[in-house]
Amino acid sequence: CSKGHGKSNDILRNNAIKAEDTLKEMMEMQEERNGDGTNISPNTDSFNYVIRAWTRCRTDITMADKVMNVLRTMELYQRTGHDDVKANTISYCMAIDAWGTVAGIKSQGSLKRLKKQKSAKESISSHDTTPDNADFGTEELSKAESILDYMHNLYDSGDTDVMPTTDAYNTYVNAFTRTANEVNTKSPLAAEKVLRKMTAFHNDGLLDIQPDQRSYIHVMRAWGKVKRKNSGERAEWWLRNMWSEFEETGNTNVKPNVGAYLAVMEAYFHQSNAAKLESLLLELLEYENSGEDATLHANTAAFTFIIRGWLKHEDACTESDMGVGCDNALKWLDRLIDREEKGLPYASTSPELFTGIIKGGKTSAMSIHTTRVSKKVFKTVLEAFTEFRASRHIIEPNAYAWVLQVGLKALSSPTDSGGRTKLIRHLSKACIDDGFVSKSFVAALSNGPIWTKGWTADESKKMTMEVFGDWPLPKSWSRNVKRAGDLPSRVDMRRTRVQPEDWHVTRTEAEGLSQKR
């Protein structure tokens, strides 16, 4: 019953209740002896299994209280002369974990409530002070700290079964990682304080307490979760400290691994710092190519950070910078594809990476206040789409419409008439062959933006009739469109968007023309 991987919350809770009921039965049977003279009586492991079962209930806010009830029963059972039962280091570590988990639940719950209350335009990170009604698990963190202090007291009094260890402190540090968010920005500082305390204990002779990789990673992840302007720099500072300590002492327990790099990359990702993400990934690739340490390699998560990082850059780019983010994202995706095809470990693509580039290019192209869409953006989107179709993944149905939207805008010039027609015919054939003809694809062709020259209303109608003129359309054309609301209908061919764009006129130029008129 204490095992809980891959199970629903209700099942986990029912298992914990069942485990606790079984323990109570064992306690009631302690004086009853079987015919063979055996005595059914719980031991330390029996109680720890029940505690573990409750700690599996990661979304239950009462979980810590349940754990403490079992722990107190365990201590009382020990005092009544049952030598086979004694709370040990594992028992108290799980109690610390329980309080840290509940603190995280409360902290994230407060963040969600604050996000609902904030205005549509106000950023959560703009709050300079913590709201009075916010609960970021302060009380629970205090209880976790009290358990650590109690462990020290037991150890100092000569109790050899309870020892404050690195694992105990790592569990406590992780509690601050769980409570860290955009509003509760003090958590990383508290985590740093505990890490320094661990170093001080070790220097004072408590050799079982010493920061390791997990200690540093918890601190770096806390910085990433608060999403401050200096989060990435602070997380990287701790990464460099790990390298310095390893090089000075030779302690392999603090040598950075890929998890440490990912923690820093997460922080820089939230800052939309694609350049820093690229620098860290190149550093990992350099260590990987050296072959000196198998734990330092560029895995899928690292590539995902840099691809998504460049897509975030695309979202915030200026008109002159349009397409740079998508282009760089595609370059890194191509490298990941190469690694996957070579069968390298920890290298795997996902549909979201292809979709992100295609959708990112479409969003950038269609939201810009000009008809001047770089053909380079279209080229990037088309390449990503082609690779998506050739991959092992099931393609996103909307991808066909997104490519068509970008292509029609990029090739809207009268001089691009041939290329535009070729695109429509080839892309429509692919969409039909793959069975993904949807409402959005038909609408992109029949009712998208039009211009005074080149891709005009007449041209749109002509190509729409050429591709979709015979109704009803064969059902096989939309066989892979799963949602009934996405299926095309004849009404989708009607044009309601009749105001044409002025070819190659920017918003600034259009405003000037309007003023002259």
C-alpha positions in Angstrom: 0.0 0.0 0.0 3.0 2.3 0.5 3.8 2.2 -3.3 2.2 5.0 -5.2 3.8 5.6 -8.6 1.4 6.2 -11.5 -1.8 6.1 -9.4 -4.6 8.5 -8.9 -4.9 10.7 -5.8 -8.0 8.7 -4.6 -6.2 5.4 -5.0 -3.2 6.8 -3.1 -5.3 8.0 -0.2 -7.3 4.8 0.0 -4.0 2.8 0.0 -2.7 5.0 2.9 -5.9 4.4 4.9 -5.6 0.7 4.2 -2.0 0.7 5.3 -2.8 2.5 8.5 -5.8 0.2 9.2 -3.5 -2.8 8.8 -0.9 -1.3 11.2 -3.7 -0.8 13.8 -4.7 -4.4 13.4 -1.1 -5.5 14.0 -0.9 -3.4 17.1 -4.2 -4.9 18.4 -2.8 -8.4 17.7 0.5 -7.8 19.4 -0.4 -9.9 22.5 -2.1 -12.7 20.5 0.1 -15.6 19.8 -0.4 -18.1 17.0 -0.1 -21.8 17.6 3.5 -21.8 16.4 4.4 -19.3 19.1 5.0 -16.4 16.7 4.0 -12.9 17.8 2.4 -10.6 15.2 3.8 -7.2 16.2 4.7 -4.1 14.2 8.3 -2.9 13.9 9.9 0.3 12.7 9.5 -0.6 9.1 5.8 -1.2 9.6 5.3 2.4 10.8 7.6 3.8 8.2 5.6 2.1 5.4 2.5 3.8 6.7 4.2 7.2 6.8 5.5 6.6 3.3 2.0 5.8 2.1 0.7 9.1 3.4 3.7 11.1 1.8 2.6 9.6 -1.5 -0.5 11.7 -1.3 1.2 14.7 -2.8 -2.0 16.8 -3.4 -3.6 16.1 0.0 -3.3 19.2 2.2 -4.0 17.0 5.3 -1.1 14.7 4.5 1.4 16.2 6.9 -1.1 15.9 9.8 -1.7 12.3 9.0 2.1 11.7 8.9 2.6 13.4 12.3 -0.2 11.3 13.8 1.5 8.1 12.8 4.9 9.4 13.9 3.5 10.3 17.4 1.9 6.9 17.7 5.2 5.4 16.8 7.1 7.4 19.5 4.4 6.5 22.0 4.5 2.8 21.1 8.3 2.9 21.6 8.0 4.4 25.1 5.6 1.7 26.2 8.3 -0.9 26.0 8.2 -2.1 22.4 11.9 -2.3 21.5 11.2 -3.3 17.9 9.8 0.1 17.2 11.9 3.3 17.1 11.5 6.4 15.0 14.7 6.7 13.0 16.3 9.2 10.5 14.0 7.9 7.7 10.9 8.5 9.8 11.8 12.1 10.5 13.0 12.8 7.0 9.6 11.7 5.7 7.9 14.1 8.2 10.0 17.0 6.9 9.1 16.0 3.3 5.4 16.0 4.3 5.5 19.5 5.8 7.4 20.7 2.8 4.9 19.3 0.4 1.9 20.9 2.2 3.8 24.2 2.2 4.2 23.9 -1.5 0.5 23.1 -2.0 -0.5 26.2 0.0 2.1 28.5 -1.8 1.0 27.5 -5.2 -2.7 27.8 -4.2 -2.1 31.3 -3.0 -0.4 32.2 -6.3 -3.4 30.9 -8.3 -5.8 33.0 -6.2 -3.6 36.1 -6.7 -3.5 35.5 -10.5 -7.3 35.4 -10.6 -7.5 38.6 -8.6 -5.0 40.6 -10.6 -6.1 42.9 -13.4 -5.8 41.7 -17.0 -2.8 43.9 -17.7 -1.0 43.8 -14.3 1.9 41.4 -14.0 2.0 39.2 -10.9 5.8 39.9 -10.6 5.1 43.6 -10.2 3.9 43.1 -6.6 6.5 44.7 -4.4 5.0 43.3 -1.2 3.3 40.0 -0.3 -0.5 40.3 0.2 -1.6 39.9 3.8 -4.0 37.1 2.9 -1.4 35.0 1.0 -0.3 31.8 2.6 3.1 30.6 1.4 3.5 27.7 3.8 5.4 29.6 6.4 3.9 27.7 9.3 4.6 24.3 7.6 8.2 25.3 6.9 8.6 26.2 10.5 7.4 22.8 11.6 9.8 21.1 9.2 12.7 23.2 10.7 11.5 22.1 14.2 11.8 18.5 13.2 15.4 19.1 12.0 16.2 20.8 15.3 14.7 17.8 17.2 16.8 15.4 15.2 19.9 17.4 16.2 18.8 17.2 19.9 18.3 13.4 19.7 21.7 13.0 18.0 23.4 15.2 20.6 21.9 13.2 23.4 23.4 10.0 22.0 20.6 8.5 20.0 22.4 6.6 17.2 19.2 5.8 15.3 18.5 9.5 14.5 21.1 11.4 12.7 20.8 14.8 10.8 22.1 14.0 7.4 22.6 15.5 4.0 19.3 13.9 2.8 17.4 15.4 5.7 18.7 18.9 4.9 18.1 18.4 1.2 14.5 17.5 1.9 14.2 20.8 3.9 15.9 22.8 1.1 13.5 21.3 -1.4 10.6 22.6 0.7 11.7 26.2 -0.2 11.9 25.2 -3.9 8.3 24.0 -3.7 7.1 27.3 -2.1 9.0 29.5 -4.5 7.0 31.4 -7.1 6.7 34.9 -8.7 5.2 36.4 -5.5 7.0 34.4 -2.9 10.4 35.6 -4.0 12.2 35.1 -0.6 12.3 31.3 -0.9 15.6 31.2 -2.8 17.3 33.3 -0.2 16.0 31.0 2.6 17.2 28.0 0.6 20.7 29.6 0.2 20.8 30.1 4.0 20.1 26.4 4.7 22.8 25.4 2.1 25.4 27.6 3.9 24.3 26.2 7.2 25.0 22.7 5.9 28.5 23.8 5.0 29.0 25.3 8.4 27.9 22.0 10.1 30.3 20.1 8.0 33.2 22.4 8.8 32.3 22.0 12.5 32.7 18.2 12.3 29.3 16.9 11.4 30.6 14.9 8.5 27.2 13.4 7.6 26.0 16.9 6.6 27.5 18.4 3.5 26.0 20.0 0.4 25.8 17.8 -2.6 24.5 18.1 -6.2 20.9 17.9 -5.0 21.4 20.7 -2.5 22.7 23.1 -5.1 20.1 22.0 -7.7 17.3 22.7 -5.2 18.6 26.2 -4.6 19.0 26.9 -8.4 15.5 25.6 -9.1 14.1 27.9 -6.5 15.7 30.9 -8.3 14.2 29.7 -11.5 10.7 29.5 -10.1 10.7 33.1 -8.8 11.3 34.4 -12.3 13.2 37.5 -11.2 15.4 39.6 -13.5 18.5 38.2 -11.7 17.3 34.6 -11.4 19.4 33.2 -14.2 22.6 35.0 -13.0 22.1 33.9 -9.4 21.5 30.3 -10.4 24.6 30.3 -12.7 26.6 31.8 -9.8 25.8 28.6 -7.8 26.7 26.4 -10.7 30.1 28.1 -10.9 30.5 27.6 -7.2 29.9 23.9 -7.7 32.7 23.8 -10.2 35.0 25.7 -8.0 34.5 23.5 -5.0 34.9 20.4 -7.1 38.2 21.6 -8.6 39.5 22.7 -5.2 38.5 19.6 -3.2 38.0 16.9 -5.7 34.6 16.1 -4.1 32.6 14.4 -6.8 29.4 14.8 -4.8 29.4 18.5 -5.8 30.5 18.1 -9.3 27.8 19.6 -11.6 25.7 17.1 -13.6 23.2 17.7 -16.4 20.5 18.4 -13.7 22.5 21.4 -12.4 22.7 22.8 -15.9 19.0 22.3 -16.5 18.2 24.1 -13.3 20.2 27.2 -14.6 18.7 26.9 -18.1 15.2 26.9 -16.5 16.0 30.2 -14.8 17.3 31.8 -18.0 14.4 30.4 -20.0 12.0 32.3 -17.7 14.1 35.4 -18.4 13.8 34.8 -22.2 17.6 34.9 -22.4 18.1 32.7 -25.5 21.8 33.7 -25.8 22.6 32.4 -22.3 20.6 29.2 -23.0 22.6 28.6 -26.1 25.9 29.2 -24.2 25.0 26.6 -21.5 24.0 24.1 -24.1 27.2 24.6 -26.0 29.1 24.1 -22.8 27.2 20.8 -22.2 28.0 19.7 -25.8 31.7 20.5 -25.2 31.8 18.3 -22.0 29.9 15.6 -23.9 32.3 15.6 -26.8 35.3 15.4 -24.4 33.9 12.1 -23.1 35.4 12.7 -19.6 32.1 12.5 -17.7 29.0 10.5 -18.8 26.8 12.6 -16.5 27.5 15.7 -18.5 25.7 15.4 -21.8 23.2 17.5 -23.7 19.9 15.7 -23.3 16.4 16.3 -24.8 15.4 18.7 -22.0 18.5 20.9 -22.7 17.6 21.1 -26.4 14.0 21.8 -25.5 15.0 24.7 -23.4 17.0 26.3 -26.2 14.3 25.7 -28.8 11.5 27.1 -26.6 13.9 29.9 -25.6 14.3 31.1 -29.1 10.6 30.9 -29.7 10.0 33.1 -26.7 12.5 35.5 -28.3 10.4 35.4 -31.5 7.3 36.4 -29.5 9.0 39.5 -28.2 11.0 40.5 -31.2 10.8 43.7 -33.2 9.7 43.9 -36.8 13.3 44.1 -38.0 14.2 41.0 -36.0 11.2 39.0 -37.1 12.0 35.3 -37.9 15.4 35.2 -36.1 13.9 33.3 -33.1 12.1 30.7 -35.3 15.2 30.3 -37.5 17.5 29.6 -34.6 14.9 27.3 -33.0 14.8 25.2 -36.2 18.6 25.0 -36.3 18.7 23.5 -32.8 15.7 21.2 -33.7 17.7 19.9 -36.7 20.6 19.1 -34.4 18.3 17.2 -32.1 16.8 15.3 -35.1 20.3 14.3 -36.2 21.1 13.0 -32.7 17.9 11.1 -32.6 18.5 9.5 -36.0 22.0 8.5 -34.9 20.5 6.7 -31.9 22.3 8.8 -29.3 21.0 8.4 -25.7 18.8 11.1 -24.2 17.9 12.4 -27.7 14.3 12.5 -28.6 12.1 14.9 -30.5 8.5 15.7 -29.7 5.5 17.0 -31.7 5.4 20.2 -29.6 8.9 21.3 -30.8 7.8 21.2 -34.5 4.4 22.8 -33.7 6.0 25.5 -31.7 8.2 26.7 -34.6 5.3 26.6 -37.1 2.9 28.3 -34.8 5.5 30.8 -33.6 6.3 31.8 -37.2 2.6 32.1 -38.0 1.9 34.3 -34.9 4.9 36.5 -35.7 4.0 37.0 -39.4 0.3 37.6 -38.9 0.6 39.9 -35.9 3.1 42.3 -37.4 1.7 45.7 -38.4 2.8 45.5 -42.0 2.3 43.4 -45.0 6.1 43.0 -45.4 6.6 39.5 -44.2 10.0 38.1 -44.7 10.2 35.2 -47.0 12.8 33.8 -44.6 10.1 33.4 -42.0 8.0 31.4 -44.5 11.0 29.3 -45.5 11.6 28.4 -41.8 8.0 27.6 -41.2 7.8 25.5 -44.4 11.0 23.6 -43.5 9.7 22.8 -40.0 6.4 21.6 -41.5 8.2 19.4 -44.0 10.3 17.8 -41.3 7.3 17.4 -39.1 5.5 15.4 -41.9 8.6 13.3 -42.4 9.0 12.5 -38.7 7.6 9.6 -36.6 5.1 11.9 -35.0 1.4 12.5 -35.8 1.2 16.0 -37.3 -0.8 18.8 -35.7 -3.9 19.3 -37.9 -3.7 23.1 -37.7 -0.2 23.1 -39.0 -1.4 23.0 -42.6 -3.5 26.1 -42.1 -0.7 27.9 -40.3 1.8 27.3 -43.2 -0.8 28.4 -45.7 -1.5 31.7 -43.8 2.2 32.6 -43.6 2.8 31.6 -47.2 -0.1 33.6 -48.6 1.1 36.7 -46.8 4.8 36.2 -47.7 3.9 35.5 -51.4 1.1 38.1 -51.7 3.1 40.2 -54.2 2.1 40.2 -57.9 5.6 39.0 -58.7 5.1 35.9 -56.5 2.0 34.7 -58.4 3.7 31.5 -59.6 5.2 30.5 -56.3 1.9 31.3 -54.5 -0.1 29.0 -56.8 2.4 26.3 -56.5 2.3 26.5 -52.7 -1.5 26.3 -52.7 -1.7 23.3 -54.9 1.1 21.3 -53.2 0.0 22.1 -49.7 -3.6 21.4 -50.5 -2.6 18.0 -52.0 -0.6 17.2 -48.9 -3.5 18.2 -46.6 -5.9 16.1 -48.7 -3.6 13.0 -48.8 -3.1 13.2 -45.1 -6.8 13.5 -44.4 -6.5 16.8 -42.5 -8.7 19.2 -44.5 -10.3 21.3 -41.8 -12.5 24.4 -41.4 -9.4 26.5 -40.6 -7.5 25.3 -43.7 -10.5 26.1 -46.0 -10.9 29.5 -44.3 -7.2 30.3 -44.7 -7.6 30.0 -48.4 -11.0 31.5 -48.9 -11.3 34.1 -46.2 -7.9 35.2 -45.2 -6.2 38.6 -45.8 -6.3 39.9 -49.3 -4.4 42.8 -51.1 -5.1 45.4 -53.7 -2.6 43.6 -56.0 -1.3 40.1 -56.2 -3.3 37.9 -53.8 -6.7 39.6 -54.3 -10.2 38.6 -53.5 -10.6 37.3 -57.1 -7.5 35.2 -56.9 -8.6 33.8 -53.5 -12.0 32.8 -54.9 -10.4 31.3 -58.0 -8.0 29.1 -56.1 -10.6 28.2 -53.5 -12.9 26.9 -56.3 -10.1 25.1 -57.9 -9.3 23.1 -54.8 -12.6 22.9 -53.0 -15.2 23.7 -55.7 -16.9 20.3 -55.8 -19.2 19.8 -52.8 -19.7 17.8 -50.8 -16.0 17.1 -50.2 -15.0 13.4 -50.0 -15.0 12.3 -46.4 -11.5 10.8 -46.8 -10.2 14.4 -47.1 -11.0 15.0 -43.4 -10.7 11.5 -42.1 -8.1 12.5 -39.5 -10.0 15.6 -38.2 -11.3 14.3 -34.9 -13.5 17.1 -33.7 -16.8 17.6 -35.4 -16.6 21.4 -35.0 -13.4 21.4 -37.0 -14.9 19.7 -40.1 -15.2 22.0 -43.1 -18.6 23.1 -44.5 -19.6 25.0 -47.6 -20.2 28.2 -45.6 -16.5 28.3 -44.8 -15.8 29.1 -48.5 -17.7 32.4 -48.2 -15.6 35.6 -48.0 -16.6 38.0 -45.2 -13.3 39.8 -45.0 -13.5 42.2 -47.9 -11.2 45.1 -46.9 -7.9 44.6 -48.8 -4.5 45.5 -47.5 -2.3 48.1 -49.3 0.6 46.1 -50.8 3.9 46.7 -49.0 2.6 49.6 -46.9 3.7 49.6 -43.2 1.5 50.9 -40.5 3.6 54.1 -40.2 3.2 54.7 -43.9 -0.5 54.0 -43.8 -1.0 56.5 -41.0 0.9 59.1 -43.1 -1.3 58.4 -46.1 -4.4 58.7 -43.9 -3.4 62.1 -42.6 -2.7 63.4 -46.1 -6.2 62.3 -47.2 
